[in-house]
Amino acid sequence: MKHFLTILLLTCFLKSFGQFAIVNDNDGFLNVRADGLSNSKVLGQLKNGHLIYCFENKGNWTNIDFTSKNKELNGYVYKDRYKLISNFSSIPIMTKTENKVVLKKDSMRITITQCLFDKKRHTFKYVNGYPDQIELIDNKKYWGTDQALPKTQFDKIEIKVGQKTISLPKSALEGLFEPSIYSAEVNYDKTNDTFYIQTMNSDGAGGYLVLWRIEKGVYKDRLVAYGF
């Protein structure tokens, strides 16, 4: 019960600070600017559907985190050029066990499971001069701990609609540790047949949020937000 309340409080805190969204512009794209001014430098363009994480507003502009060409970036977009994920229809949690959570609505069923982290199945690069601090896992950036050995990880995420089952690929779950599966939220965009699955995860200092996008039965991408 204490663990559940901790997750609930952290989720409420993070939502008051920022939320996931998608680009939703009548022109089909938007400009990301360096500052909240119409004449500030354009950092790039994002097409409709691109995942972003929204922070506070600065007048009519919203500060966002986003990725482009595998780079993590920050900038400003006009406040009416995106749509919050929370505005799509939500699918509630129906059952919870220690290592599994099931969300269900009508014929849609989403199952998220976690498992113990198996050190033997991974490789590690340690911080130079600090053999107890992990810099990379499987030669990649990771989230969930503050350079410590993870204890748990995502096992599977499955979406079942009627008789069709969609399983997220291994690449969608890589590098995501210490999941808090009870924090899971799923939203469904019926118009574009798109599922958005998000969780808030942490061992404390390594807190992060992740959003997965599954469109027309195909896993598309994910966005990780951290460093709050």
C-alpha positions in Angstrom: 0.0 0.0 0.0 2.8 2.4 0.9 4.5 1.7 -2.5 1.3 2.4 -4.3 0.8 5.7 -2.5 4.3 6.7 -3.3 3.7 6.0 -7.0 0.5 7.9 -6.9 2.0 11.0 -5.3 5.0 11.0 -7.7 2.6 10.7 -10.7 0.6 13.6 -9.5 3.7 15.7 -9.0 5.1 14.9 -12.4 1.8 15.7 -14.1 1.7 19.1 -12.4 5.2 19.7 -13.9 4.7 18.3 -17.4 2.8 16.0 -19.8 3.4 14.0 -22.9 1.8 15.3 -26.1 1.9 14.9 -29.9 2.4 17.5 -32.6 -1.1 18.4 -34.0 -0.8 21.4 -36.4 -3.2 22.3 -39.2 -0.1 22.8 -41.5 1.0 19.2 -40.8 4.2 20.3 -39.0 5.4 23.0 -36.5 8.6 24.9 -35.9 10.5 24.5 -32.7 12.1 27.7 -31.6 15.0 28.5 -29.3 12.9 30.8 -27.1 9.3 31.7 -26.6 9.3 34.4 -29.2 8.0 34.3 -32.8 11.2 35.7 -34.2 13.6 33.5 -32.2 15.8 30.9 -34.0 14.1 27.9 -35.5 15.8 24.8 -34.2 13.8 22.4 -36.4 10.5 21.2 -37.7 8.4 18.4 -36.2 5.7 16.6 -38.2 2.2 15.8 -36.9 2.3 12.8 -34.5 5.8 13.5 -33.3 6.1 12.8 -29.5 7.0 15.7 -27.2 7.1 16.3 -23.5 5.6 19.6 -22.4 6.7 21.7 -19.5 5.6 25.2 -18.4 4.1 27.8 -20.7 5.9 31.1 -21.3 3.1 33.3 -22.5 1.7 31.7 -25.6 4.6 29.3 -25.9 5.3 25.9 -24.3 8.8 24.7 -23.4 9.2 21.1 -24.7 11.7 18.2 -24.7 11.8 16.2 -27.9 14.1 14.0 -30.0 15.3 14.6 -33.5 17.9 12.4 -35.4 18.6 10.5 -32.2 19.4 13.7 -30.3 17.7 14.9 -27.2 16.7 18.5 -27.6 14.7 21.3 -25.9 12.8 24.3 -27.4 9.5 26.2 -27.6 6.4 25.6 -29.6 3.2 27.6 -29.9 0.7 26.4 -27.2 -2.1 25.4 -29.6 0.0 23.3 -32.0 0.0 20.1 -30.0 -2.5 17.7 -28.3 -2.0 16.3 -24.8 -2.0 12.5 -24.7 -4.3 12.7 -21.7 -7.0 14.2 -24.0 -7.5 10.9 -25.8 -9.8 8.2 -24.5 -8.3 6.4 -21.4 -8.3 2.7 -20.7 -8.5 1.9 -17.0 -6.5 -0.6 -14.9 -8.6 -3.7 -14.2 -6.3 -6.0 -12.3 -2.9 -5.8 -10.6 -0.5 -8.4 -9.3 3.0 -8.1 -8.0 4.6 -8.3 -11.5 1.6 -7.7 -13.9 -1.0 -5.0 -14.6 -3.9 -5.4 -17.0 -5.8 -2.4 -18.5 -9.0 -3.2 -20.3 -11.9 -1.4 -22.1 -14.4 -3.0 -24.5 -12.4 -5.4 -26.7 -9.0 -3.8 -25.9 -6.7 -5.4 -23.3 -3.2 -4.2 -22.5 -0.9 -6.3 -20.3 2.3 -5.0 -18.8 4.7 -7.3 -17.0 8.0 -6.9 -15.2 10.7 -9.3 -14.1 13.9 -9.4 -12.1 17.0 -8.0 -13.8 19.4 -10.8 -14.7 23.0 -9.4 -14.6 24.3 -12.4 -16.5 22.4 -11.5 -19.6 23.9 -8.0 -19.9 27.3 -6.3 -20.3 28.4 -3.2 -18.4 30.7 -0.3 -18.9 31.8 1.4 -15.6 32.6 5.0 -14.9 36.4 5.5 -15.2 37.9 5.3 -11.7 34.6 4.2 -10.1 34.1 0.4 -10.6 30.8 0.4 -8.7 29.1 3.1 -11.0 27.6 1.9 -14.2 28.0 4.2 -17.2 26.4 2.0 -19.9 24.4 -1.2 -20.0 24.8 -3.3 -23.2 26.9 -0.4 -24.5 23.8 1.9 -24.4 22.3 4.7 -22.2 19.9 3.5 -19.6 17.3 4.8 -17.2 16.0 3.9 -13.8 19.0 3.9 -11.5 21.6 6.5 -10.5 24.5 4.4 -11.9 23.6 1.4 -9.7 22.8 -2.1 -10.8 19.1 -2.4 -11.7 16.9 -4.8 -9.8 13.9 -5.1 -12.1 13.1 -4.5 -15.8 10.1 -4.5 -18.2 9.4 -8.1 -19.3 6.6 -7.7 -21.9 4.0 -5.3 -23.1 1.1 -6.8 -25.1 -2.0 -5.2 -26.7 -4.9 -7.5 -27.5 -7.8 -6.2 -29.6 -10.3 -8.9 -30.3 -8.4 -11.9 -31.6 -5.3 -9.8 -32.6 -2.3 -9.6 -30.3 0.5 -7.0 -30.6 3.7 -7.5 -28.7 6.2 -4.6 -28.3 9.6 -5.6 -29.6 12.6 -6.0 -27.4 14.1 -2.7 -28.7 11.0 -0.8 -27.2 11.9 -2.0 -23.7 15.7 -1.8 -23.8 17.4 0.4 -21.2 14.3 0.9 -19.2 14.8 -0.3 -15.6 13.0 -0.1 -12.2 9.5 0.0 -13.8 6.6 1.1 -11.7 3.9 -0.8 -13.6 1.1 0.3 -11.3 1.5 3.8 -12.7 0.6 2.6 -16.2 -1.7 4.8 -18.2 -3.1 3.9 -21.7 -4.9 6.3 -24.0 -6.4 5.4 -27.4 -6.8 7.6 -30.4 -9.7 6.0 -32.2 -9.5 8.2 -35.3 -5.9 7.2 -36.0 -6.1 3.7 -34.4 -3.2 4.6 -32.1 -2.4 3.4 -28.6 -0.3 5.5 -26.2 1.2 3.6 -23.2 3.1 5.5 -20.5 4.6 4.7 -17.1 6.5 6.6 -14.4 9.5 4.7 -13.2 12.2 5.1 -10.7 14.4 3.7 -7.9 14.4 7.2 -6.5 17.2 9.3 -8.0 16.9 7.7 -11.5 13.3 8.8 -12.0 11.9 8.9 -15.6 8.8 8.6 -17.6 8.4 6.7 -20.9 5.7 6.9 -23.6 5.3 4.2 -26.3 3.3 4.8 -29.5 1.6 1.9 -31.3 -0.2 2.9 -34.6 -2.4 0.6 -36.6 -1.0 -2.5 -34.9 2.6 -1.5 -35.4 5.1 -0.2 -32.7 6.4 3.2 -33.9 8.5 4.8 -31.3 9.0 5.9 -27.7 10.0 9.0 -25.8 11.8 9.1 -22.4 11.5 12.1 -20.2 13.8 12.6 -17.2 15.9 15.0 -15.3 13.0 16.7 -13.5 
